[in-house]
Amino acid sequence: MRKIKFEPGKFYHAYNRGVNKCNIFNNNSDMWRFLQAMFLFNDENSSFNILYQIERENKGRINFNLLKKFINNNRKDRTPLVRIMADCLMPNHFHLLVEEIQENGISRFMHKLGTGYVMYFNKKYDRVGGLFQGPFKAVEIKNDIHLQYLLVYINVINPGQLIESELKEKGLENLEEIMNFARTYSFGTNPEYLGLRDSIIIEKGIYEEFFPTSEKYEEFIKNTLLSKKYNIASDLYLE
């Protein structure tokens, strides 16, 4: 039984990783598939087989343009379950920053996302059994300061650890290198907040008030990394 109770209008850090810390994404195509599932399953009416249906209609091809075309042609109205405000996919885990906007929206969305992705992964790699280390984990974000630092953690510190593995624990060694890497990391939402890319998956929501311009966001990142203030919200992170 999950201890946390999700409530509409509140924000949560939802995350999970592979069983025994194994990879849940073996390559970029797996990550794109997960992102596609995030878009499609964030809908009251979506089903587990929707990605396979789109693939059949497009002879095995699938991308975000085809997803949007399918939605426009088949269902004119979408009813999102959650507001996805940030995400980051790493080889053996993922992070989502979500707002509950419907009753039980997070639980329903995460169930569809997890089940659908495991079905895909097991079929592709001819495996059976669970992929994730139990049910997804979630932490409520209770104040604006934590909400801002968590965004830096998800958008910058996580991808940054691919080039500085002890970034979170010891602090950064090269600010410019970390900033440039996170700027171009395709499987996180830092590019959206820097104004470099639009996404059909995320809505910034309250973050548009915190960071009305990409310059203010980037300045906040630099100050947070240099001062290691992200540790203030360390109880919200994946351990």
Buried (B, 14 or more C-beta within 10 A) or exposed (E): EEEEEBEEEBBBBBBBBBBEEEBBBEEEEBBBBBBBBBBBBBBEEBEBEBBBEBEEBBEEEBEBEBBEBBBEEEEEEBEBBBBBBBBBBBBBBBBBBBBBBBEEBBBBBBBBBBEBBBBBBBEEEEEEEEBBBEEBBBBBBEEEEBBBBBBBBBBBBBBBBBBBEEBBEEBBEEEEEBBEBBBEBEBBBBBBBBEEEEBEBBBBBBBEEBBEEEEEBBEBBBEBBEEBBBBEBEEBBBE
